[in-house]
């Protein structure tokens, strides 16, 4: 299973043979919190409570930010109206303040303990969420990505999730956590999308080729820059393979080379930004 704890919760599942199952893995709309007073969310417009994207993503952290961050802007204090829309920018900026608190407070300080408590709470969310996912999926390995998982706080969150599973759900098979380094966590979805096989499908005559969504272009550019380690302005095959390996994707050199050559439209031996953007757009489509 893969979970990206970013703007919302992104998730997917493949079985032990590496095959996708015959249903849509829309994990962000799973009901995790059965409390009748659990928070609602802007996507379901009050029709549901306790949806998983309120726990396994930025909103799982930011709704508790007021307990950690000094001088938090009033509009970042949940449930202010700005924190209850589908817009993600306020949550992303609020998460940066949480991460700064986790980093800047000295060990033993009250603020440090509160920041650690917030990440432990996120770890409890993740542990119980995975236990519930195990009711429908056979899970042995979990890849965790997304901005919430970055840094010291992210490490504490994963440690807490593993402890919850071990202590509260000893009957479940052991789940092994995997993650990328901080360099790739925030843009992992865009990188992983580029590794998806292209599926041929009929298109209406004269229909334009699939393109990446405009609203995701910033993330695609960030992913491109993260892969381009030597900052040459293009992605080389070695950099591409390293990025896929960092995300835990087990591909042979031949498979990496095939994906790379498909993306290299003009056959100059490298992937330019426009080519990478088309690759991600085609995979996402």
Secondary structure, DSSP 4 states (H G I P E B T S, - for coil): -EEEESSSEEEE-B-TTS-B-SS---GGG-B----TT----TTTTTS-S-BGGGTSSHHHHHTTGGGT-TT--GGGSTTSGGGSSS--HHHHHHHHHHHHHHHHSPTT-HHHHHHHHHHHHHHHHHHHHHHHHTTTS--SEEEEESGGG-HHHHHHHHHHHHHHHHHH-TTSPP-EEEE--HHHHTTHHHHHHHTSPPPP----TTPPPP---GGGHHHHHHHHHHH-TT-SSSB-HHHHHHHHHHTT----HHHHHHHHHHH-TT-SSSB-HHHHHHHHHHHH-
